[in-house]
């Protein structure tokens, strides 16, 4: 991630494909600037629906 985003100046996201509660989609973690721990995590399905994981 550090090669794509400068985390000291921006918010950034990371994603990977997961299955959660029988839903398959991309997990999107949102990070605040200069942080190694996500501010929130979402699962986004191919049809555009999304749910907040935490």
Secondary structure, DSSP 8 states (H G I E B T S, - for coil): -TTT--TTTS-EEEEEEEEETTEEEEEEEEE-TT-SSEEEEEEE-TTS-EEE--
